[in-house]
Amino acid sequence: MRIAVIGGGPAGLYFAILMKRDRPEAEITVVERNQADDTFGFGVVFSDATLDTFRDADEPSYRAIARNFAYWDDIAIIARGHEHRVGGNGFCGCSRRTLLTLLQARARELGVTLEFRREARPEDFPDADLIIAADGVNSAIRNRFVDHFQPEVDLRPNRFAWMGSTRPLDAFSFFFEERPEGIFIAHAYQYEAGASTWVLETDPETFARAGLDQMNEAESAAYLEGVFAEALQGHQLITNRSMWRQFPMIRCARWTRDNIVLLGDAKASAHFSIGSGTKLAMEDAIALHAAFMAGGDVATCLHRFETGRREEVEKIQHAADVSLVWFEHVKRFWNFHPARFAFGVMTRSKAITWDNLLLRAPEFVEEVQGVVAAETPGGDARNPPMFQPLQLRGMRLPNRVVVSPMCMYSAEDGVPNDFHVIHYGARAMGGAGLIFTEMTCPARDARITPGCAGLWNDAQQAAWTRIVGNAHAAGARMCLQLGHAGRKGATKLMWDGMDQPLAEGAWPILSASAIPYLPHSQTPRAMDRADMDQVKADLLAATERAIACGFDMLELHCAHGYLLASFLSPLTNHRSDEYGGRVENRLRYPLEVFTAMRALWPADRPMSVRVSATDWAEGGITDEDMLVIARAFRDAGCDLLDVSTGQTVADAAPVYGRMFQLPWADMLRNEAGIAVMCVGSITTADQVNTIIAAGRADLVALARPHLTDPSFTLHAAAEYGVRGVNTPVQYGWGKDALFRNAKRAREDLMELRRKAKPASHAPR
């Protein structure tokens, strides 16, 4: 087998090593454009788990690396005069030059041919069976075949530069410094004796105000030595092609073309804030090697590599995406209590959570828990964040868990039935602080489907009154979500075809503009003033009935492409009158409706608004739009924003993942200054604690977990030993048994997690 590797970085070298070791007859050539000892940047970072992987992949190269790294266990966050240290992490730093030298030596030892100072192209190797394009983040090969690989490059706004220093560090350190120009961040770690990497980062506005765009390398290093004078402790910053750049987040639709395969940064990049670039590259090499060792021709092996490796790469990239966004918006969290700020740094990528930290740094978690309790009126320092109370006007919630609004599509002519009595009753007895109804419609022609619940007649009011009474008897609070389906109305039940138009029995539908949801959907009528007045009157009538039912809270649905949402998004609002155009005009009618409802709704009861904070589609609602919308509703008396995303247009392209909508929740909470409820792929009590402790939301709504476990909150209370959760007195014996068993189960689980932690690779 003849293999050509274009690019002599860690990815290409490591693949050459593994293949030559296991297929010594293979002819492998690595071609690198730079000299053998050229390298840009300073050090690289690996975790204990990654070192385990390297040891399993190739013991000799692992031993060589292990003899040359600096090891640390702590992460240190230094901000606003406070330092917080979190142990139990297990990382090592290694000089990039040393790493390349060691890999080059191992490759030569095995018989790999190394060529330096040579530019290479795929056609230079006409006899090659396999060509590895490991030519870096600016890959010429990827760019040459751009139509095939279809790369997406997201150039992030923050500016960063790699520098070094002689200052020794005994922890991976995040230094945050505030200057009149703005906030500067240093990601710093030692990689060998007397040498540390310093990645300096700041937002574009601060970068410009500081004049860094006008400085050369030496000048910017001198400026930053002043910014980080205390952190550097008299040591200087060292430059090595330390030019300011924007990070390119790269994803490719395809990784292979004939016998060419992209490897490392050429195919996918991961932000430096999670230290995974070199890890990603070398693990690519391991996966590609494994794909070939499994047998088959080149095409089969390359297909096996791409299909088997892609999910893991995308997971790492998602974590990196979330992490980099946190650093881009550090100003949101800057005025937090230092312990809470540090907790946010630790949990920013969602890979580390409350329970992770409880295991590795219990004193730190105890401090954060105490801070959250102290900042909560009536808080209790003995309880984790999800079990701290929340006051919204006259409504006091005993915890931060919410049963999310979930359409059941099971009403009969809008009337909730026995199913709803059982459904809501079971969850009311499960301990959640607040229970939302499904979207309830104020008129027959406001429904999404024939099975949607309503509140426009006496029968519906009586049914809801019974449900609310049951919830109150169980100690729960209930919020009615009112909404009008708009252009997404007159559709089939979800399980018969979600968003598909009714074949018969459809009713006329309305929207901001006459744009059908699907090409074959019914075209809505663009609302005129008479329509607006009628819909507002319907919602006010439903509000009066909600008061009579005894609901504790009222939410107006302005999300998911329904009627009021269709005014907010430029994708669905093409009006040329005073209700279209700029965001202030698009907001005009939803705000008018909310203001009228707020005036009618009792002053001591809270109101919320559900919003879609992004449309996940080009040309849709922007973050700037959402901040205008949030502040307007806040000023009109909204107490809480229920922050969802998408479902505005049929061709939206959401990026899913754990807690995937959280960035918009924390944006609106911490920039618009309003309480928020977050939703979206939140499944565990651990995640709820993490979100609340990090100050990213005030309430956490869970949908699917509550479908299968109505007592989600009670089970979480037992897990954390919090007894003050409302449950029916009839269930007391079961609750006692649950708490006894949960204590033992949690102790066993924590012990298993301790044992499962990767072994330390600290030098002995």
N, C-alpha and C positions, 0 to 999 in steps of 0.2 A: 504494500500500500504506500502511495506517495502522498504526503501531506505537506501543504504550504501554509504557514502561519504568517499573516501580514499584520505586524504589530507585536512588539516585544515587551508588552506590559504583563502584569500578573496573570491575566486571563489566558493569553496566548502561550506564555511560558509554562503555566501549570498544566494546561491541556497537553502540550508537547511532552512534558515529563510523564504524565500518567499513561499516555498512549505508547511512548517509547519503552517504558518499563514493562508494560504488558504485551506489547507487540514489537519486540526488539528488531524484527526483520523490516519494520516499516521505515521508510525514508522520510524523515521529518526535518523540514527547514523552517527556521524562524527568521523573518526579515524585519529589521527595525530601522526606521529612518534616522534616529539619533545615535549618538555614540553609546557604548556599553555603559558608561558611568554617568550619562546624562540623566537627570531626573528633575522634575519640577514639582514643587510642593515639598513637604517635609516628612511627616510621619503618617502611618495608617493605623487603624484601630480594629481589633478583633475581640469578640466576647469569648467567654469560656466555652459556650456552646459551639461557636465557630471553630475554636481550637480543637474541640473534640472531633469535629468533622474533618479537619485537616489531618489530625493524627490517624484517623481511620483511613483516609484517602492515600496518604504517603508518609509513612513514619520517618524516613530520613529527612525529608524537607521540613516536617513538623519539628523534629529535634533541632535542626539548624536554626529555625525561626525562634524556638523557645529559648535558645541560648543567647538570643540577641534582643529580647524585648524588655520593656519596662512594664511592670504589672501594678495594677491598683484595684482596690475593691470599692472605693467610695466615689460617689458623684457629689460635687460641691456646687451649690448655687449661691452666688454672692451678689446681693442686690440691696440698694438703699441702706448700706451700712450693716447688713445682717448676713451671716453665713449659715446655711443649712447643709448638713452632710447626711447623705443616705448611703448606707453600706449594703453589702450583699450583692454587688453587681458583677464583679469579676470581669475585668477588661485588661487587655494589654495593648501597648503601643510599640510599633516597630518602625524604624527608619525605612522610608520607601526605597531609598537607594540600597540600603542593606538587604531589604526583601528581594529586590531585583537581582542583586549580586548573588544571593544565596540560590535563587531559582535558576539563574544562569549557570552557576556551578553544578547544580544537580542535573540540569539538562545536558551539559557537556559530558558529565560523568556517564550518562546513559547513552551518549552517542548522537544527540540532537545537534544538527548543524545550525550555528548562530551566525547571522550576517548583520553587520551594523553599518550605519550611514548609507543606506540604500533605500531609495524610493521603489515601491513595488506595486504592481497592478495584477489583477487576476490573470490577464492574458500572458503575463511573464511566466506562468506555470502551466503550459498547455498539456503537460502529461500528468498533472496532479489529479488524484482521485478525489481529494477533499481540499478545499481552500477555506481557511479560518480568517474571517475579517475581524480582527481584534485591534482595529486602528483607532479606537478611542471615541470620545464624545462627539468629535467633529469628523467622524468617519467619512473618508472620501469615497469608499466603496458603497456605503449606504446612500450617500448623496448622489452618486453616479447612477444608481438604480432606484431612484426615489419613487418612480411610478410603481415599481414592484414591491419594495419594502413598505411603502406608504408610511413614513415616519410622521408622527405628530410631535412637534416641539413647542412646549409651553415655556416661554421665557419669563421667569418669575421676576417681580419688580424689585425685590431687595438687591442691594449691591454687596458684594463680598470680595475679600482678597485673602489669599493664603500667605501667612508670614510665619516666621519662627522666632525663637528666643532661647537664651541660655538659662532662663529662670527654671529651676526644678519645680516640679509639681507632684504631689502625692495623691492626686485625685483627678478624675475628669472634671474640669472646672468650667462652669458657665459664669462669666463676669458680665454684669449689666451696669452700665454707667450712663447717667443722665447729664447732659450738657445743655446749655441754652439752645444749641442747634437741634437737639433731639436725643434719642436713646441709641447707644452703641452696645453691641454684644460681642463678646469674645468667647469662642468655643476653643478651649485650650486643654492640651494633655501632653505629658512627657512621653517621648518615644525612645530615648536612650539617655545615658548619663549626661547631664549638662545640655540637653536639647529638648525643646518642646515645640509643638505645633500650636499656632494661634490663627484661627480662622476668624477674621474680623467681618462683622456684618452690620448693616444699618438699612433703614428704609430710604427710598429715593428722595424724599423731601429733606431728610436730615443730611443725606449725602450731598445734595445741592447746596443747602445752607452752610455746610462746613467748607464748601469750596473744594471738596476732594476730586471733583471732576476736572479741576484745573491743575492738580498736583501730579508730579512724577512719583516714581516709587519711593525715592528717598524722602521726599517731602511728605507724602502720605504716611510713611512709617513714623517720621518725627512727630507729625500731628497726633497719631494714635498713641504714641508713647506718652504724650501729655494726657490724653483721655484716660489711658489705663495705667497711669503712673503708680497708683497704689497697688494695683494688681501685679505689675511687673517688678516691683520692689527693687528698683535701681537697675534692672537688666534692660537691654535694648531689644528692639524688634529687628529681625533679620529678613531681608528680602531675597527672593529668588524667582524672578519673573512674576512678582506679586502684583499683577495688574488687577484692577477692579473689574468685576464681571457680574453678569446676571446668570443665575443658575438655569440651565436648560433641562426641563423635565421631558425626557424622550421616551416615547412608546412607538413601537412598530407593529403594523398590522401583520406583517410576515417577517420571520427571522431567517428564512432560507430561500435561496434561488439556485436551482440546479444543484451543483456541488459546492456552493458557497453558503456559509453560515455566519451570521453576525454573533459576536460574543462580547460580553462585558458591556462597557459604556456605549459601544457602537449600536447595541440593540436596545438598551434600556438603562436609564440613569436613576440614581436614588440620592436624594438630598443629603449633604454632609452632616446635617443635624442629627441623623440617626447612625452616622458612621458606617454605612453599609456599602459604599461604592466598591471597594476592593473585595470585600466579602462576597458581594453579588457576583463580581467578575470571576473569582476563583471557584465559587460554587457552581457557576455556569460551566466552567471547565470540568468539574467533577461530574455534573449531570450529562454533559456531552460525551465524556469518556464512558460513563455507564451505559449510555444509549448505544454506543458502538460495541461494547463488550457483550451486550445482549444478543448480538448477531444480526445478520441480514445485510443487504446491500446498502450503499451510501444513502440512497433516497429513503429507504425504510428507517435507517438509524437517525437521519435528520428529522424525519417526521416524528419519530419516537421522542427525540429530544425536545422539539418544540411543543408538542402536545403534553408531555409530562412535566415540563419545566415552567410553562407559562403561568400557571396558577400561583406557584410560589413566588415568582418574580412580581406578579401583579399585587400580591399581598404585601410584599416589602415596599413596593412603590406606593401603595395606598398609605401605609404607615408613614412613609417619608413625606408624602403629600400633606397629610394632616399635620405632621410635625413642622414642616416649613411654613404652613399657613399660620400656625401659632406664633412663630417668630416674626412673621410679617406684620402681625397685629399685636405685638407685645404691649403697645400703648393701652389696649383695652384692659389689661390686668395690672398695669404698673402701680396703681394706687391701692391694690389689695394689701391685706396684712402680709408681711414677709413670709410667714409660714404657708399661707394659702397660695401666695405667688410661687413659692418653691414647689408646692404640691402640683400646681399647674404645669411647671416646667417638667416635672417627673412624669406626668401622665399625659403629656400633650399628644403623643402619637397613638394613644389608646392601647399600646402594647403592655404598659405598666398600669396597674389599677390599684384601687384601695386595698384589696386583699393581698396583692403582690407585696405592697409596701408594709402591710400589717405583718407579713411573714418576715421580711428582711429588715424593716426599720420600725419596730413597734413604738419606740419613743417619739419618733417623728409623727407617726399617725396619731398618737395620743395628743400631741401638741396641736395638730390640725383640727382634730375633733373638738378640742377645747375652744379653739378660735371660732369655729363655725357655731358652736353653742353660744359663745359669748356675743357673737354678732347677730344672734337670733333672739328677738324678744320672747322670753319664756323658755329659752333653750335649756337643755340638760346635757352637761358635759359627759355624762355616763353613756350617752347614746350616740351612735354613728349618725352621719349627716342625714340619711334618708328618714330617720326617726326624729328629726327636729321639727317643731311645729311651724306653721306659716299662717300669718294673719293677712287676709284680704278684706278690707273694710270690716264689716261686722262678722265675717265668717272666719272662724279659726279652724285650721286643718291640723290634725294631730301628727301627720307625717307628710312626706313629699311624694308619695306614690299615688298615681292616678290611673284609673281604668279608662283607657283611651276611647274616644267615640268610634264606634264600629257599626256600620250599617248591617242590619240583620235581614233586611228584605223579607220580613215575615209578618208584617202587619196586614190586617184585613180591612180594606177601604180606609187605610190610615189609622185604624184603631189597634193599639198594642193589645196583645192577647195573653193567654196563659204562658206561652213561651217567654214572652218579655217579663212577666211577673217572676218566673223562675230564674231567667237569665240575670236580670238586675238584682234580684233578691239574693242569689248565691254570692254575687260579687260584693254586695253590701255587707254580707256577713264575713267577708274575707279579710277585712282589716285595712283596705286602701283608704287613704285620706279623702279622696274625691272620686266620684263616679260620673262620667259623662254619658249622656244619652247618645244614641245614634243621631245622625243629621235628621232633624224633624222638620217637616215642611208646613208652611203657614196656609197652604191652599192646595186643592186637588191638583191643579195644573202646575204646581211648584215641585212635584215629586220627581225623583230620578227614575223610579220604577213603580209599577203597581203595588209592590210590596213595601214601599217606604212608609214610615210612621208619620203621622200628622198631628197638628194641634189647631184645627179650625172648626171643630164642633164639640158638642157637649159630651158625646160618647168618648171621644179621644181624651178630653179633659178629665173625665171620670177615671179612665184607665191609667192615665199618668198620675193622677192624684193618689191612686192606690199604690202605684210603684214607689212614688216618693215617700209615702207614709211608711211602707215596709223598710225602705232604706233608713229613714230617720229612727225607726224602732230598733234597727241594728246598730245605730250610732254612726252611720255614714252621712256624707253630704253629697248632694246631687246637683249637677249642672245640666241645664237643657241647652243643646246645640240647635239653633234655628238656622235654616238655610233654604235657599231657592235653587233648584237644579239648573235653571237657565238653559243653555244650549245642550247640556248633557242630560236633559229630561226626556221622558217618554221612551225609555230604553228597557231592555229585558232584565230579568233578575240576573244577578251576578253569575250564578252557576249555569244559566242558560245562554250566556254570551254578554260579558261585561261591555258596556257602552254601545252595544249593538241596538239599532232602532227596533221598536216594536213592529212586528209584521201586521198587527191589527190592534185597534183600540188606542192608537196614539192620540195625544192631545197637542194643540198648538204650543210652541215653545218660544221663549224670549231670550235675547242676549243684548250686550252692548252694541254689537254689530251683526249684520246678517251673514255670519260665517259658520258653516256646518262643522261639527267636531270631526267627523270622518267624511270622506268624499261622498259616501252613500247615506250619511245621516240626514235627518230632516234639517232643512235650513231654518234657523230661528228668525223671528221678526226683530229688527232693530228697534229697541224701545223708544217710544216717544214720551212726552211729559205725562200723558194720561196713564201710560203703563207704569211709569215710575211712581206716580201717586198711588196707584192701585197696589203695587207690590209693597210699598211702604205701609199702606193701610193694613194689608194682610199681616205683615210682620208685627205691627203695633197691636193688632187684635190678638195675635198669638202670644205676645208679651203679656197682655192682660190676663190671658188664660194661664200662662206660666206662673204669674203671681198667685193666682187662685190655687194652682196645684201645690204650691209650697216649695218650689225649687229654690235652692240656696244661691244659685249663680246662673247667669245667662251668657251664652256665647253666640256671637253672630258669625256665620260661616262666610268668609271672604277668600276662600282658597279653592284649589283643585279645579279651576276652570268653571265653577258654578257661576250663577248669575252675577253676584257682586264682584267675584274675582275677574269676570270677563271685562269689567270696567277698568280694573287695575293694571292688567297686562297689556302692553302695546301689541302683543301678538293677536289679541282678541278684541281690542278696541281700536277701530279704524275711524272713529267718529271725527267730524270736522267742526262740531259745535263746542259749547263750553264744557262738555263732558269728555272731550277727547284731546289728544295732543300731549302736552307736557304732563308730568306726573301729578301736579297739583290739580289739573283738570280731571284726569282719570280718577282721582281720588274723590272728587266732589260728591258724586251720588252715594257711594258706600258710606262716606262720612256723614252725609245728610241723614241716611237711614239710621246709622249708629247713634247719632246725636238725639234723634227723636226717641229711640228706644231707651237710651240712657235717662232721658228726662222722665220717662214713664216708669222705668224700673226703680224699685225702692232704693233710696240713697244709701242704705246700710248694707245692701247686697252687691257683691262685685259683678262686673261684666268683663268678658274677654272677647277677643277677636281672633279667628283662625285665619292665618295668611299662608300663601305659598311664597316663600322668600326667594326662590329662584324658579324659573320655568324649565331649567335644564335644556334650553334651546336658544340658538343664536337670535339676537334681536329681542330677547325677552326682558323681563323686569331686571333691573340692576340693583346692586347693593346700595347705591346712592338713592335710588327710588325707594327701596325698602326702608331706609332710615327716615326719609320724608314721611312715608306712610305711617311708620311706627310712632313717630313724634306727634303726628296729627291725631292719631287715635288716642295716644297718651293724654294729650292736652284736652281732648273731648271727654275724658273721664274713663278711658279704658284702664282696667287694673292689671290685665295680663294679656300677653300675646301668646297664642298657641301656634308655634312655629313649625310648619310643615313645608314641603317643597313639591314642585312639579304637578303633574296631572292636568296642566293647563291646555296643552296641545298633544295630539295623538303621536306626533313624531319626536317627542322629547327623548333625550338620551341621558337618563340619570346614571350617576356612578354610585352603586350601592356598596355597602360595607357596614361594619358595626358602627352604630351611632352616627350614621353618615350625614344626618341633617344638623348635627350639633354645631358646626361652625356658624351657621346663620342664627341659631338661637343665642350663642354667646355674643355675636355681633350686635344683635338688637338689644340684648340685656345690658351690655356694657358700653355701648355707644349711644343708644337711644334713651337709656335710663328708665327702662320699664321692666317689670317682672315678666319672665317668660316661662313657658312650658315647652319642653323639647319632646320630640317623638322620633321614631324611625329606627328599627332594628336594635332596640334596647331590650335585652332579654334577661338580665340578671340583677340581683340586689347589689352585687359588687359594682356593676356599671352605674347604678343609681347613686351609690355612695360617691363614686369617683366624680360624676358630673356635678353633684351638689357641692362637694368639697372644693372642687376646682373653680367654683363660681361661674359655671358655664350655663346654668339654668336654675330656676327656683322650684319648679315642679317637673317630674319626669313621668310621662305617660307611656304605658305599655299596653299593647293591643293583644297580639297573638299569645304571649305568655299567660294573659288572663283568660283566654279562651279555654286553655287546657288546665289551668290552675286558678280557680276563682279565689283561693286563699293564698295567693302569691305573697302578699304582705305578711300574713300570719306566719308562713313558713320562713320568710326572711327574718322576722322578729325572733323566732325561735333560734335561728342560726346565729344571730348576734346577741342573744340573751336579753332582748328588750320585751318586758312583760306588758307594758302599758298599751296594748293593741286591742281595740274594740272587737269583742266576739260575743255571741249570744251566751247567756248564762247556762243554757242547756248544753253547750259544748265545752264546759269547763274541764271535765275529766279528760277529754281528748286533748285539750290545750296543754294541760299539765304533762301528759304523756309525751306530746310532741316536743315540749321544751327539754324534757329529760333525754329523750333519744337524740335530739338535735345537738345537744352539748357534746355527747359522746361522738356523734358522727363528725362534728366539726373538728374536734381534737384529732380524730383519725385522719381526716382529710388534710389538715395542716401538717401532720407528720408525714403523710405520703408526699406532699409538696416539698417538704424539706429534703426527703430522700431523693426525689426526682430532680432536684436542682443539679445542674452540671457540676462536675467535680472541678475544684479550683486548679488552675494551671500556674499558680504562683510558684516562683522558684523556691526550692527547698534547700 
